[in-house]
């Protein structure tokens, strides 16, 4: 039995998913497949409806669809950062062995970065690498020393193992104006509830995977 190229490709694309989905804080906009390897997933400008984020004791949550991956969290205090050079490492890079939901505390007040203070408008740049190229998403925040209690608790996939690592030298966001180390805390936790307002329904296929599928199907 023979299947057309279009039918097979559609079937394969239907079971493929995004490399990662930022859950909290919410990203600037829905994931765009063609823009995933670009600065802030193609959303160049900061948004006006910033998320109020704790200056102390904040949490970041994402969903990874890779079993082994690294994550960097970069921060800019500019009102509208326009490139990787506007960001500085906010917490140590982390490598995680485990697929699924991952949540960790981030205390930005201990980062030692200038301008990180109560009432500051900042942007976080998330640099995710599942082994097949880096993906980028951004979240625009207003830091608050009196932020309301979070409406969620962290939830981690079973068996997640996290270790801090040095910033990858190949990353466009690894040497952007800051120290290679940070005093901000980053550790895995495993409470019970999923974040609200999650941006987890964006199904995409990375360029590498898509090209591989096309190459395979072309010879069938």
Backbone as ProteinMPNN parsed JSONL, in Angstrom:
{"seq_chain_A": "XXXXXXXXXXXXXXXXXXXXXXXXXXXXXXXXXXXXXXXXXXXXXXXXXXXXXXXXXXXXXXXXXXXXXXXXXXXXXXXXXXXXXXXXXXXXXXXXXXXXXXXXXXXXXXXXXXXXXXXXXXXXXXXXXXXXXXXXXXXXXXXXXXXXXXXXXXXXXXXXXXXXXXXXXXXXXXXXXXXXXXXXXXXXXXXXXXXXXXXXXXXXXXXXXXXXXXXXXXXX", "coords_chain_A": {"N_chain_A": [[0.851, -1.186, 0.0], [0.561, 2.222, -0.827], [1.244, 5.512, 0.26], [0.521, 8.933, -0.13], [2.935, 11.609, -0.295], [2.063, 13.923, 1.037], [0.066, 12.953, 2.781], [1.493, 11.228, 4.495], [3.362, 13.029, 5.585], [1.649, 14.821, 6.897], [0.59, 13.14, 8.837], [2.85, 12.535, 10.355], [3.565, 15.072, 11.275], [1.398, 15.561, 12.86], [1.84, 14.109, 15.175], [4.008, 15.22, 16.269], [5.564, 17.536, 18.53], [6.053, 20.703, 20.233], [9.361, 21.742, 21.226], [9.677, 22.884, 23.756], [7.47, 24.358, 26.148], [6.842, 27.371, 27.574], [5.468, 27.839, 30.704], [5.021, 29.424, 33.034], [6.539, 32.432, 34.026], [3.988, 33.733, 31.772], [4.622, 33.601, 28.217], [5.443, 36.122, 25.68], [3.704, 35.774, 23.541], [1.73, 33.422, 21.531], [3.377, 30.369, 20.6], [5.411, 30.365, 17.711], [6.032, 28.475, 14.983], [7.845, 28.902, 12.806], [9.479, 30.807, 13.848], [10.783, 29.929, 16.075], [13.648, 29.534, 16.55], [14.583, 32.105, 16.794], [15.273, 35.399, 18.196], [13.452, 35.913, 21.101], [11.38, 34.302, 20.151], [10.478, 35.522, 17.852], [8.921, 37.65, 18.664], [9.502, 40.775, 18.832], [9.167, 43.135, 20.323], [8.55, 44.369, 23.651], [5.706, 43.737, 25.806], [2.775, 45.545, 26.905], [1.092, 44.684, 28.927], [2.407, 43.548, 31.377], [3.525, 40.777, 33.386], [3.061, 40.602, 36.849], [5.618, 39.876, 38.969], [7.257, 38.072, 41.574], [9.773, 39.753, 43.426], [11.317, 38.502, 45.28], [11.57, 35.03, 45.814], [10.283, 33.917, 43.518], [8.878, 31.74, 40.946], [9.564, 29.639, 38.161], [8.172, 27.936, 35.432], [8.057, 25.274, 33.088], [7.339, 23.168, 30.238], [8.987, 20.429, 29.103], [9.789, 18.621, 26.171], [11.831, 16.976, 25.714], [14.134, 14.459, 26.754], [16.617, 15.079, 27.85], [18.007, 18.144, 28.582], [19.004, 21.621, 28.434], [18.813, 24.768, 30.153], [18.866, 28.26, 30.099], [18.505, 31.3, 31.88], [18.083, 34.539, 31.181], [18.319, 38.067, 31.849], [16.998, 41.344, 31.323], [17.028, 44.795, 32.064], [16.189, 46.8, 30.489], [13.634, 48.798, 28.939], [12.647, 47.929, 26.535], [14.139, 45.575, 25.328], [16.164, 44.616, 22.552], [17.871, 42.726, 21.449], [20.111, 39.866, 21.865], [22.346, 40.835, 23.165], [21.419, 42.623, 25.011], [20.911, 41.328, 27.345], [21.646, 39.694, 30.483], [23.068, 37.019, 32.372], [20.884, 35.63, 34.692], [20.405, 33.587, 36.529], [22.211, 30.571, 37.388], [22.999, 28.381, 34.631], [21.113, 25.428, 33.909], [21.068, 21.903, 33.696], [18.871, 19.367, 32.833], [17.754, 16.124, 33.42], [15.146, 14.557, 32.333], [11.789, 14.399, 31.266], [8.939, 16.397, 30.59], [6.824, 18.309, 32.811], [8.512, 20.935, 34.464], [9.642, 22.758, 37.217], [11.039, 25.468, 39.007], [12.437, 27.385, 41.718], [13.196, 30.871, 41.519], [15.05, 33.387, 42.678], [15.168, 36.502, 42.089], [16.035, 38.771, 43.398], [18.429, 38.152, 44.591], [20.23, 38.063, 42.574], [22.113, 40.007, 42.103], [22.181, 41.84, 40.079], [22.249, 45.033, 38.56], [19.591, 47.34, 38.853], [17.599, 45.518, 39.341], [14.94, 45.539, 41.171], [12.278, 46.509, 43.426], [9.328, 47.229, 41.687], [10.549, 47.462, 39.209], [10.569, 47.224, 35.662], [11.218, 44.452, 33.806], [12.679, 42.062, 31.516], [12.64, 38.619, 30.899], [14.649, 36.263, 29.283], [14.425, 33.123, 27.966], [16.462, 30.429, 27.329], [16.521, 27.572, 25.665], [17.706, 24.3, 25.111], [17.364, 21.326, 23.601], [19.109, 19.593, 22.498], [19.057, 19.71, 19.786], [19.43, 22.237, 18.795], [19.052, 25.708, 19.767], [16.243, 27.259, 21.344], [14.104, 30.083, 21.857], [12.295, 32.027, 24.164], [10.489, 34.821, 25.515], [9.567, 36.694, 28.443], [7.78, 39.365, 29.744], [8.031, 41.327, 32.621], [6.903, 42.872, 35.702], [8.584, 43.583, 38.529], [7.892, 42.861, 41.932], [8.002, 43.542, 45.348], [5.954, 42.947, 46.965], [4.315, 41.08, 45.769], [1.296, 39.352, 44.958], [0.256, 36.243, 46.437], [1.257, 33.318, 44.742], [-0.8, 31.727, 42.306], [-0.475, 29.092, 41.895], [1.317, 26.033, 42.511], [4.548, 24.516, 42.174], [5.158, 21.847, 39.821], [6.758, 18.893, 39.105], [7.989, 16.546, 36.699], [8.123, 13.036, 37.3], [11.139, 11.779, 38.58], [12.913, 13.719, 37.618], [16.142, 15.075, 37.308], [18.314, 17.567, 38.192], [21.096, 19.644, 37.452], [23.45, 22.279, 37.953], [25.266, 24.085, 35.457], [28.065, 25.34, 33.509], [27.711, 28.233, 31.405], [26.914, 27.55, 28.038], [29.35, 28.046, 25.567], [28.716, 28.384, 22.931], [26.262, 29.516, 22.739], [24.193, 32.244, 21.706], [23.316, 33.817, 23.733], [24.956, 33.448, 25.873], [27.139, 34.935, 26.669], [26.539, 37.603, 27.266], [27.176, 40.333, 28.354], [27.354, 39.882, 31.142], [28.384, 38.335, 34.245], [29.8, 35.024, 34.396], [28.856, 33.557, 36.438], [26.394, 33.295, 39.074], [24.604, 34.362, 41.988], [22.018, 33.743, 42.382], [19.283, 31.648, 43.393], [18.563, 28.304, 42.314], [16.765, 25.557, 42.137], [15.365, 22.262, 42.094], [11.93, 21.55, 42.67], [9.032, 19.802, 43.936], [6.118, 20.154, 44.298], [2.472, 20.115, 43.916], [0.625, 21.177, 42.005], [-0.513, 22.331, 38.813], [0.626, 25.172, 36.903], [-1.501, 28.024, 36.333], [-2.898, 29.64, 33.43], [-1.276, 28.576, 31.481], [0.848, 28.252, 28.643], [0.606, 25.931, 26.893], [-0.374, 24.642, 24.678], [0.72, 24.878, 22.187], [1.602, 23.457, 19.338], [4.426, 22.483, 17.62], [7.026, 21.91, 15.165], [10.457, 21.528, 15.166], [12.933, 23.066, 13.038], [15.068, 21.346, 12.405], [14.042, 18.769, 12.895], [11.892, 18.807, 11.073], [13.173, 19.08, 8.576], [14.532, 16.661, 8.554], [12.402, 14.852, 8.44], [11.357, 15.492, 5.929], [13.508, 14.786, 4.306], [13.622, 12.02, 4.716], [11.111, 11.175, 3.763], [11.321, 11.9, 1.139], [12.781, 9.972, -0.112], [11.251, 7.789, -0.006]], "CA_chain_A": [[0.0, 0.0, 0.0], [1.351, 3.433, -0.935], [0.643, 6.724, 0.788], [1.08, 10.137, -0.732], [3.864, 12.383, 0.53], [1.308, 14.845, 1.874], [-0.634, 12.225, 3.832], [2.47, 10.754, 5.468], [3.913, 14.183, 6.29], [0.621, 15.334, 7.799], [0.474, 12.223, 9.968], [4.014, 12.704, 11.215], [3.478, 16.369, 11.922], [0.337, 15.522, 13.848], [2.28, 13.512, 16.431], [5.181, 15.955, 16.75], [5.19, 18.629, 19.419], [7.061, 21.726, 20.492], [10.474, 21.335, 22.071], [9.319, 23.25, 25.119], [6.443, 25.391, 26.275], [6.932, 28.161, 28.801], [4.199, 27.814, 31.419], [4.943, 30.603, 33.884], [5.552, 33.443, 33.606], [3.522, 33.51, 30.406], [5.434, 34.228, 27.178], [4.886, 37.29, 25.008], [2.629, 35.4, 22.627], [1.711, 32.011, 21.164], [4.573, 29.853, 19.943], [5.38, 30.447, 16.251], [6.962, 27.445, 14.534], [8.892, 29.42, 11.933], [10.292, 31.786, 14.566], [11.275, 29.382, 17.336], [15.077, 29.706, 16.859], [14.945, 33.517, 16.732], [15.168, 36.188, 19.417], [12.116, 36.017, 21.709], [10.404, 33.588, 19.317], [9.953, 36.421, 16.833], [8.213, 38.783, 19.258], [10.62, 41.694, 19.012], [8.901, 44.218, 21.265], [7.939, 44.021, 24.931], [4.263, 43.954, 25.869], [2.354, 46.509, 27.926], [0.447, 43.97, 30.037], [3.444, 42.735, 31.996], [3.164, 39.915, 34.511], [3.631, 40.976, 38.143], [6.443, 38.72, 39.343], [7.894, 38.347, 42.868], [11.183, 40.104, 43.486], [11.89, 37.399, 46.061], [10.795, 33.798, 45.898], [9.487, 33.612, 42.333], [9.01, 30.405, 40.361], [9.476, 29.522, 36.704], [7.695, 26.613, 35.064], [8.003, 24.977, 31.656], [7.125, 21.773, 29.871], [10.0, 19.986, 28.152], [9.478, 17.402, 25.443], [13.108, 16.304, 25.502], [14.543, 13.773, 27.986], [17.809, 15.72, 28.388], [17.979, 19.494, 28.034], [19.598, 22.686, 29.243], [18.042, 26.013, 30.175], [19.462, 29.469, 30.627], [17.563, 32.382, 32.153], [18.761, 35.82, 31.029], [17.47, 39.169, 32.284], [17.302, 42.698, 30.874], [16.263, 45.84, 32.738], [15.765, 47.787, 29.499], [12.181, 48.794, 28.759], [12.311, 47.204, 25.313], [15.373, 44.977, 24.814], [16.007, 44.302, 21.136], [18.772, 41.678, 20.975], [20.71, 39.056, 22.918], [23.328, 41.629, 23.878], [20.765, 43.411, 26.061], [20.586, 40.438, 28.462], [22.697, 39.193, 31.356], [22.676, 35.8, 33.066], [20.183, 35.926, 35.948], [20.624, 32.443, 37.414], [23.088, 29.611, 36.703], [22.396, 27.451, 33.675], [20.764, 24.144, 34.504], [20.84, 20.758, 32.807], [17.855, 18.519, 33.457], [17.503, 14.803, 32.856], [13.755, 14.283, 32.634], [10.858, 14.96, 30.288], [7.643, 16.774, 31.146], [6.777, 19.566, 33.554], [9.647, 21.233, 35.336], [9.431, 24.026, 37.892], [12.091, 25.729, 39.976], [12.388, 28.73, 42.299], [14.185, 31.842, 41.053], [15.038, 34.564, 43.55], [15.866, 37.514, 41.309], [16.624, 39.771, 44.296], [19.781, 37.734, 44.943], [21.041, 37.952, 41.354], [23.178, 40.987, 42.123], [22.152, 42.637, 38.852], [21.824, 46.421, 38.732], [18.252, 47.647, 38.372], [16.631, 44.507, 39.785], [14.399, 46.121, 42.401], [10.825, 46.616, 43.503], [8.724, 48.114, 40.698], [11.293, 47.491, 37.951], [10.106, 46.477, 34.496], [12.318, 43.648, 33.276], [12.321, 40.993, 30.581], [13.4, 37.381, 31.007], [14.867, 35.505, 28.055], [14.634, 31.717, 28.266], [17.251, 29.791, 26.281], [16.283, 26.134, 25.845], [18.366, 23.454, 24.123], [17.083, 19.909, 23.786], [20.087, 18.792, 21.774], [18.949, 19.908, 18.339], [19.406, 23.665, 18.517], [18.465, 26.53, 20.821], [14.947, 27.913, 21.17], [14.064, 31.265, 22.713], [11.045, 32.7, 24.48], [10.659, 35.939, 26.444], [8.441, 37.083, 29.29], [7.926, 40.734, 30.263], [7.591, 41.303, 34.013], [7.099, 43.962, 36.649], [8.988, 42.972, 39.791], [7.175, 43.402, 43.083], [8.367, 43.002, 46.657], [4.701, 42.56, 47.62], [3.505, 40.378, 44.791], [0.307, 38.467, 45.581], [0.63, 34.83, 46.496], [1.102, 32.634, 43.463], [-2.027, 30.941, 42.176], [-0.103, 27.717, 41.582], [2.559, 25.523, 43.066], [5.335, 23.839, 41.138], [4.96, 20.421, 39.592], [7.831, 18.319, 38.312], [7.816, 15.178, 36.244], [8.779, 12.057, 38.16], [12.496, 11.381, 38.228], [13.748, 14.817, 37.125], [17.403, 15.316, 37.991], [18.834, 18.835, 37.691], [22.409, 20.085, 37.903], [23.865, 23.544, 37.368], [26.403, 23.932, 34.557], [28.584, 26.583, 32.954], [26.997, 28.696, 30.22], [27.499, 27.063, 26.789], [30.031, 29.118, 24.842], [28.149, 28.515, 21.59], [24.956, 30.172, 22.796], [24.217, 33.694, 21.486], [22.932, 34.49, 24.974], [25.778, 32.939, 26.971], [28.192, 35.867, 27.064], [25.926, 38.884, 26.928], [27.301, 41.463, 29.255], [27.3, 39.594, 32.567], [29.304, 37.351, 34.794], [29.468, 33.633, 34.086], [28.263, 32.933, 37.62], [25.362, 34.092, 39.717], [24.26, 33.896, 43.33], [20.587, 33.46, 42.46], [19.017, 30.246, 43.694], [17.873, 27.535, 41.301], [16.733, 24.164, 42.546], [14.143, 21.57, 41.706], [10.934, 21.273, 43.697], [8.026, 18.897, 43.408], [4.76, 20.202, 44.81], [1.447, 19.291, 43.299], [-0.393, 21.78, 41.172], [-0.035, 22.876, 37.553], [0.402, 26.612, 36.785], [-2.615, 28.507, 35.546], [-2.495, 30.505, 32.33], [-0.167, 27.943, 30.791], [0.859, 28.339, 27.183], [1.115, 24.6, 26.607], [-1.084, 24.002, 23.585], [1.314, 25.279, 20.932], [2.284, 22.326, 18.725], [5.328, 22.899, 16.568], [8.102, 21.001, 14.826], [11.687, 22.272, 14.927], [13.436, 23.001, 11.681], [15.899, 20.157, 12.232], [13.157, 17.618, 12.764], [11.11, 18.909, 9.86], [14.033, 18.768, 7.455], [14.788, 15.237, 8.595], [11.209, 14.176, 7.952], [11.268, 15.703, 4.499], [14.558, 14.001, 3.664], [13.233, 10.608, 4.759], [9.961, 10.953, 2.909], [11.673, 12.149, -0.243], [13.342, 8.766, -0.697], [10.304, 6.672, 0.131]], "C_chain_A": [[0.886, 1.235, 0.0], [0.564, 4.622, -0.398], [1.301, 7.917, 0.121], [1.996, 10.83, 0.251], [3.102, 13.265, 1.505], [0.624, 14.151, 3.021], [0.333, 11.782, 4.915], [3.037, 11.915, 6.273], [2.914, 14.734, 7.293], [0.494, 14.453, 9.035], [1.64, 12.396, 10.93], [3.985, 14.03, 11.953], [2.436, 16.367, 13.034], [0.778, 14.964, 15.181], [3.516, 14.215, 16.993], [4.741, 17.148, 17.574], [6.337, 19.61, 19.56], [8.176, 21.165, 21.355], [10.237, 21.711, 23.526], [8.232, 24.319, 25.076], [6.62, 26.081, 27.62], [5.552, 28.23, 29.436], [3.998, 29.078, 32.253], [6.344, 31.128, 34.159], [5.16, 33.246, 32.148], [4.406, 34.224, 29.391], [4.71, 35.394, 26.516], [3.702, 36.945, 24.108], [2.686, 33.919, 22.311], [2.977, 31.604, 20.417], [4.393, 29.899, 18.426], [6.449, 29.511, 15.699], [8.13, 28.014, 13.731], [9.842, 30.374, 12.643], [10.981, 31.217, 15.793], [12.781, 29.536, 17.572], [15.512, 31.173, 16.892], [14.722, 34.21, 18.074], [13.715, 36.329, 19.868], [11.032, 35.369, 20.861], [9.735, 34.515, 18.304], [9.177, 37.607, 17.358], [9.252, 39.82, 19.68], [10.402, 42.699, 20.144], [8.223, 43.73, 22.537], [6.459, 44.386, 24.931], [3.933, 44.927, 26.991], [1.732, 45.824, 29.14], [1.433, 42.991, 30.68], [2.891, 41.899, 33.156], [3.829, 40.44, 35.785], [4.32, 39.737, 38.711], [7.174, 39.035, 40.646], [9.371, 38.711, 42.728], [11.953, 39.024, 44.246], [10.983, 36.188, 45.936], [9.892, 33.525, 44.72], [9.719, 32.189, 41.852], [8.836, 30.483, 38.854], [9.083, 28.103, 36.375], [7.671, 26.457, 33.548], [7.696, 23.506, 31.468], [8.146, 21.406, 28.803], [9.554, 18.699, 27.475], [10.758, 16.721, 24.972], [13.537, 15.647, 26.81], [15.793, 14.365, 28.627], [17.929, 17.096, 27.754], [18.663, 20.469, 28.977], [18.739, 23.941, 29.128], [18.886, 27.124, 30.772], [18.388, 30.524, 30.824], [18.351, 33.693, 32.166], [17.786, 36.945, 31.404], [17.958, 40.49, 31.7], [16.423, 43.68, 31.635], [15.884, 46.962, 31.779], [14.258, 47.692, 29.297], [11.764, 47.996, 27.532], [13.585, 46.616, 24.703], [15.167, 44.428, 23.407], [16.917, 43.19, 20.628], [19.397, 40.957, 22.166], [21.696, 39.862, 23.768], [22.749, 42.485, 24.979], [20.524, 42.607, 27.337], [21.836, 39.972, 29.197], [22.178, 37.96, 32.085], [22.088, 36.139, 34.435], [20.355, 34.827, 36.982], [21.555, 31.481, 36.676], [22.315, 28.76, 35.699], [22.14, 26.122, 34.37], [20.612, 23.101, 33.4], [19.919, 19.783, 33.524], [17.739, 17.208, 32.685], [16.094, 14.413, 33.26], [12.851, 15.025, 31.676], [9.526, 15.277, 30.962], [7.723, 18.099, 31.87], [7.999, 19.724, 34.44], [9.471, 22.632, 35.905], [10.529, 24.232, 38.922], [11.98, 27.158, 40.49], [13.499, 29.605, 41.742], [14.039, 33.097, 41.901], [15.846, 35.664, 42.869], [16.539, 38.567, 42.184], [18.059, 39.426, 44.66], [20.698, 37.637, 43.735], [22.218, 38.912, 41.348], [23.223, 41.88, 40.906], [21.619, 44.04, 39.134], [20.442, 46.633, 38.142], [17.2, 46.634, 38.742], [16.127, 44.938, 41.15], [12.883, 46.188, 42.317], [10.311, 47.631, 42.48], [9.414, 48.139, 39.354], [10.582, 46.68, 36.868], [11.303, 45.757, 33.88], [11.774, 42.647, 32.267], [13.222, 39.8, 30.839], [13.46, 36.712, 29.642], [15.206, 34.079, 28.452], [15.31, 31.061, 27.064], [17.204, 28.29, 26.528], [16.989, 25.366, 24.739], [18.119, 21.998, 24.461], [18.03, 19.013, 23.032], [20.05, 18.975, 20.275], [18.823, 21.388, 17.988], [18.671, 24.443, 19.594], [17.157, 27.179, 20.395], [14.858, 29.035, 22.199], [12.633, 31.746, 22.921], [11.327, 33.782, 25.514], [9.389, 36.167, 27.244], [8.737, 38.453, 29.873], [7.27, 40.819, 31.637], [7.691, 42.68, 34.652], [7.402, 43.323, 37.998], [8.292, 43.654, 40.96], [7.639, 42.718, 44.364], [7.136, 42.532, 47.421], [3.761, 41.88, 46.638], [2.504, 39.469, 45.492], [0.784, 37.023, 45.552], [0.35, 34.163, 45.159], [-0.153, 31.777, 43.458], [-1.739, 29.491, 41.837], [1.097, 27.321, 42.429], [3.281, 24.743, 41.983], [4.946, 22.372, 41.014], [6.069, 19.928, 38.685], [7.474, 16.913, 37.869], [8.606, 14.238, 37.157], [10.182, 11.755, 37.666], [13.374, 12.479, 37.679], [15.004, 14.969, 37.98], [18.027, 16.556, 37.373], [20.203, 19.124, 38.288], [22.724, 21.416, 37.245], [25.139, 23.323, 36.561], [26.899, 25.306, 34.134], [27.791, 26.946, 31.702], [27.667, 28.158, 28.97], [28.111, 28.212, 25.992], [29.441, 29.36, 23.468], [26.834, 29.28, 21.572], [25.082, 31.665, 22.535], [23.869, 34.472, 22.735], [23.814, 34.096, 26.145], [26.82, 33.925, 27.446], [27.754, 37.292, 26.811], [25.986, 39.861, 28.084], [27.301, 41.153, 30.729], [28.333, 38.579, 32.97], [28.848, 35.956, 34.438], [28.85, 32.925, 35.265], [27.228, 33.862, 38.232], [25.053, 33.516, 41.073], [22.785, 33.567, 43.465], [20.35, 31.977, 42.661], [18.258, 29.59, 42.557], [17.915, 26.085, 41.733], [15.384, 23.569, 42.211], [13.227, 21.369, 42.903], [9.849, 20.402, 43.096], [6.71, 18.96, 44.149], [3.751, 19.706, 43.784], [0.566, 19.917, 42.248], [0.211, 22.42, 39.93], [-0.295, 24.37, 37.489], [-0.833, 26.942, 35.976], [-2.094, 29.403, 34.446], [-1.372, 29.899, 31.523], [-0.301, 28.081, 29.298], [1.349, 27.021, 26.637], [0.47, 23.949, 25.4], [-0.498, 24.329, 22.235], [2.125, 24.142, 20.351], [3.142, 22.811, 17.579], [6.306, 21.784, 16.28], [9.328, 21.84, 14.555], [12.161, 22.096, 13.509], [14.241, 21.73, 11.447], [15.042, 18.927, 12.027], [12.371, 17.634, 11.483], [11.937, 18.558, 8.636], [14.356, 17.27, 7.397], [13.622, 14.435, 8.058], [11.088, 14.295, 6.442], [12.279, 14.861, 3.765], [14.195, 12.533, 3.623], [12.113, 10.319, 3.782], [10.298, 11.11, 1.442], [12.219, 10.905, -0.918], [12.425, 7.578, -0.591], [9.571, 6.437, -1.185]], "O_chain_A": [[1.862, 1.294, 0.748], [-0.648, 4.712, -0.591], [2.5, 7.904, -0.157], [1.865, 10.673, 1.465], [3.462, 13.343, 2.679], [0.592, 14.683, 4.131], [0.054, 11.93, 6.105], [3.182, 11.818, 7.492], [3.285, 15.078, 8.416], [0.313, 14.952, 10.146], [1.463, 12.405, 12.149], [4.343, 14.099, 13.128], [2.572, 17.083, 14.026], [0.188, 15.284, 16.213], [4.013, 13.852, 18.059], [3.67, 17.709, 17.343], [7.443, 19.377, 19.073], [7.966, 20.225, 22.122], [10.562, 20.939, 24.429], [8.1, 25.07, 24.11], [6.555, 25.444, 28.672], [4.582, 28.63, 28.791], [2.949, 29.719, 32.19], [7.242, 30.354, 34.49], [5.915, 32.658, 31.374], [4.892, 35.324, 29.657], [3.524, 35.625, 26.756], [2.794, 37.76, 23.942], [3.593, 33.224, 22.771], [3.568, 32.405, 19.692], [3.342, 29.515, 17.913], [7.64, 29.729, 15.922], [9.28, 27.64, 13.96], [10.894, 30.717, 12.104], [11.694, 31.941, 16.488], [13.176, 29.662, 18.731], [16.706, 31.451, 17.008], [14.066, 33.672, 18.966], [12.861, 36.802, 19.118], [9.891, 35.831, 20.851], [8.575, 34.321, 17.943], [8.805, 38.489, 16.584], [9.811, 39.735, 20.773], [11.347, 43.069, 20.84], [7.422, 42.796, 22.507], [6.015, 45.233, 24.156], [4.723, 45.108, 27.918], [1.834, 46.328, 30.258], [1.306, 41.774, 30.542], [1.918, 42.278, 33.809], [5.033, 40.693, 35.794], [3.695, 38.695, 38.908], [7.666, 40.15, 40.814], [10.118, 38.056, 42.002], [13.084, 38.683, 43.9], [9.759, 36.318, 45.953], [8.82, 32.948, 44.899], [10.647, 31.516, 42.3], [8.06, 31.29, 38.343], [9.602, 27.16, 36.973], [7.312, 27.383, 32.82], [7.779, 22.706, 32.4], [8.167, 22.001, 27.726], [9.012, 17.8, 28.118], [10.771, 15.995, 23.978], [13.324, 16.222, 27.878], [16.015, 14.179, 29.823], [17.951, 17.216, 26.529], [18.873, 20.181, 30.155], [18.035, 24.145, 28.139], [19.532, 26.954, 31.806], [17.462, 30.628, 30.02], [19.177, 33.925, 33.049], [16.571, 36.783, 31.287], [19.16, 40.733, 31.594], [15.232, 43.44, 31.833], [15.318, 47.97, 32.202], [13.674, 46.621, 29.465], [10.663, 47.449, 27.487], [14.06, 47.101, 23.677], [14.124, 43.847, 23.106], [16.762, 42.747, 19.49], [19.241, 41.371, 23.315], [21.855, 39.592, 24.959], [23.492, 43.023, 25.801], [19.99, 43.14, 28.31], [22.922, 39.87, 28.625], [20.987, 37.865, 32.383], [22.709, 36.84, 35.234], [20.442, 35.105, 38.179], [21.677, 31.567, 35.454], [21.136, 28.46, 35.892], [22.856, 25.739, 35.296], [20.097, 23.385, 32.319], [20.155, 19.42, 34.676], [17.639, 17.197, 31.458], [15.864, 13.988, 34.392], [13.13, 16.168, 31.315], [9.049, 14.514, 31.802], [8.591, 18.922, 31.578], [8.456, 18.775, 35.078], [9.185, 23.578, 35.171], [10.91, 23.299, 39.628], [11.489, 28.04, 39.786], [14.614, 29.135, 41.519], [13.018, 33.783, 41.841], [17.06, 35.751, 43.049], [17.512, 39.19, 41.759], [18.835, 40.317, 45.006], [21.832, 37.175, 43.859], [23.214, 38.667, 40.668], [24.196, 42.609, 40.71], [20.645, 44.202, 39.869], [20.154, 46.155, 37.045], [16.017, 46.858, 38.486], [16.796, 44.732, 42.163], [12.291, 45.952, 41.264], [10.803, 48.758, 42.416], [8.916, 48.781, 38.428], [10.062, 45.594, 37.126], [12.282, 46.39, 33.484], [10.568, 42.419, 32.181], [14.435, 39.954, 30.981], [12.455, 36.609, 28.938], [16.164, 33.847, 29.189], [14.812, 31.122, 25.94], [17.786, 27.798, 27.494], [16.891, 25.728, 23.567], [18.6, 21.493, 25.476], [17.799, 17.808, 22.925], [20.911, 18.459, 19.563], [18.184, 21.746, 16.998], [17.779, 23.912, 20.257], [16.989, 27.59, 19.247], [15.454, 28.956, 23.273], [11.859, 31.858, 21.97], [12.276, 33.681, 26.291], [8.284, 35.873, 26.788], [9.811, 38.681, 30.43], [6.112, 40.44, 31.809], [8.454, 43.538, 34.208], [6.569, 42.603, 38.547], [8.124, 44.874, 40.972], [7.666, 41.491, 44.459], [7.253, 41.805, 48.408], [2.548, 42.088, 46.68], [2.831, 38.873, 46.519], [1.618, 36.646, 44.729], [-0.675, 34.418, 44.528], [-0.521, 31.181, 44.47], [-2.659, 28.735, 41.524], [1.795, 28.168, 42.986], [2.677, 24.355, 40.983], [4.474, 21.748, 41.965], [6.292, 20.488, 37.612], [6.759, 16.186, 38.559], [9.635, 14.619, 37.713], [10.392, 11.505, 36.479], [14.51, 12.197, 37.296], [14.938, 14.989, 39.21], [18.25, 16.599, 36.164], [20.443, 18.885, 39.472], [22.316, 21.661, 36.11], [25.98, 22.497, 36.916], [26.235, 26.315, 34.372], [27.261, 26.068, 31.021], [28.884, 28.29, 28.835], [27.461, 29.233, 25.77], [29.64, 30.43, 22.892], [26.345, 29.651, 20.505], [25.981, 32.304, 23.08], [24.105, 35.678, 22.791], [23.471, 34.373, 27.295], [27.348, 33.762, 28.546], [28.485, 38.09, 26.224], [24.972, 40.173, 28.709], [27.253, 42.085, 31.532], [29.06, 38.035, 32.139], [27.663, 35.719, 34.205], [28.362, 31.803, 35.122], [27.194, 35.058, 37.943], [25.218, 32.316, 41.296], [22.336, 33.159, 44.536], [21.11, 31.145, 42.167], [17.419, 30.218, 41.911], [18.97, 25.451, 41.702], [14.39, 24.28, 42.063], [13.681, 21.059, 44.005], [9.758, 20.277, 41.875], [6.215, 17.925, 44.596], [4.114, 18.957, 42.877], [-0.212, 19.19, 41.629], [1.306, 22.981, 39.979], [-1.335, 24.821, 37.969], [-1.176, 26.223, 35.038], [-0.962, 29.879, 34.52], [-0.581, 30.633, 30.93], [-1.4, 28.036, 28.746], [2.392, 26.973, 25.985], [0.753, 22.783, 25.123], [-1.145, 24.087, 21.216], [3.233, 23.88, 20.818], [2.65, 23.474, 16.666], [6.414, 20.826, 17.046], [9.251, 22.791, 13.777], [11.839, 21.107, 12.85], [14.108, 21.1, 10.397], [15.273, 18.138, 11.11], [12.19, 16.589, 10.856], [11.477, 17.829, 7.758], [14.443, 16.69, 6.315], [13.804, 13.467, 7.321], [10.759, 13.327, 5.757], [11.971, 14.281, 2.724], [14.427, 11.863, 2.616], [12.158, 9.328, 3.053], [9.637, 10.52, 0.586], [12.142, 10.772, -2.139], [12.767, 6.48, -1.03], [8.732, 5.54, -1.273]]}, "name": "protein", "num_of_chains": 1, "seq": "XXXXXXXXXXXXXXXXXXXXXXXXXXXXXXXXXXXXXXXXXXXXXXXXXXXXXXXXXXXXXXXXXXXXXXXXXXXXXXXXXXXXXXXXXXXXXXXXXXXXXXXXXXXXXXXXXXXXXXXXXXXXXXXXXXXXXXXXXXXXXXXXXXXXXXXXXXXXXXXXXXXXXXXXXXXXXXXXXXXXXXXXXXXXXXXXXXXXXXXXXXXXXXXXXXXXXXXXXXXX"}
